[in-house]
Amino acid sequence: MKNIFYIACLFLVLSSCSQYQKALKSEDASVKYDLGVKLYEEGKYKKANRLFEQIIPKYRGKPQAEKLMYLHASAFYELEDHYLAAYQFETFATAYPNSEKAEEASYKSAESYYQLSPVFSKDQTETYNALEKLQLFANIYPESQYLPKVNELVKELDFKLEKKAFEIAKQYNHISDYKASIKSFNNFLTDFPGSSFRNDAMRIRAEAAFSLAEKSVVWKQEERFIDAQKYYNLYKSAYPKSESSEETDMKLTIIEENLQQINSNKLK
């Protein structure tokens, strides 16, 4: 009985393969269409799309075209081919704006662009692109059932950009490029006023300003110590009970002593 079962299974597999190969070589678009839909429903997305790709031009303008294009895009989505899924769903939504699947297609296109966003340490061009697509979806479908998920994805992408900007500014400080660090943190605090990194950003900016003043030539020190004093006071005002409050007070004392010494030297 086991042998009969295995033989039957083998027969079905071979028969299925034979049917698929015949469909690939067939000149009959309807044969490819029917088998492609069947394969899609069975979860055989690669095979289904090979057939769909052969017949999409032939069905353009025909009633079956809408379903065909949607399944074609959806197969890429299921295969996690995010580039092609994003493009094909976007094409579908543009071609069939009144389709009952248009909203879903638009969302899946935007979500696929989100999936293309790389880790924060890499170039973020795809992240900006994904944010643009997600915002466009929210503008077109402000009452969509997908809007909570869209907002969640936007929040994730915004945090990624926030973290990258913070790490770049911090890295300038690590390599002792204090002027670049201060400028980067100024930009960061303007661009991300509610950032979870705000405390650290203000603290490190003040530290960078202090280091820049200490390492400056004499004739630039007064101006730069005044800047460092300003940044430390801003930090102290924003976070009076910070864990760094003692260090902040110590640095402000040192800054005041340096400024007094500089003024004293002017009088000599």
Secondary structure, DSSP 8 states (H G I E B T S, - for coil): -HHHHHHHHHHHHHHHHHHHHHHHH-S-HHHHHHHHHHHHHTT-HHHHHHHHHHHHHHHTTSTTHHHHHHHHHHHHHHTT-HHHHHHHHHHHHHH-TTSTTHHHHHHHHHHHHHHT---TTS--HHHHHHHHHHHHHHHH-TT-TTHHHHHHHHHHHHHHHHHHHHHHHHHHHHTT-HHHHHHHHHHHHHH-TT-TTHHHHHHHHHHHHHHHHHTS-HHHHHHHHHHHHHHHHHHHHH-TT-TTHHHHHHHHHHHHHHHHHHHHHHH-
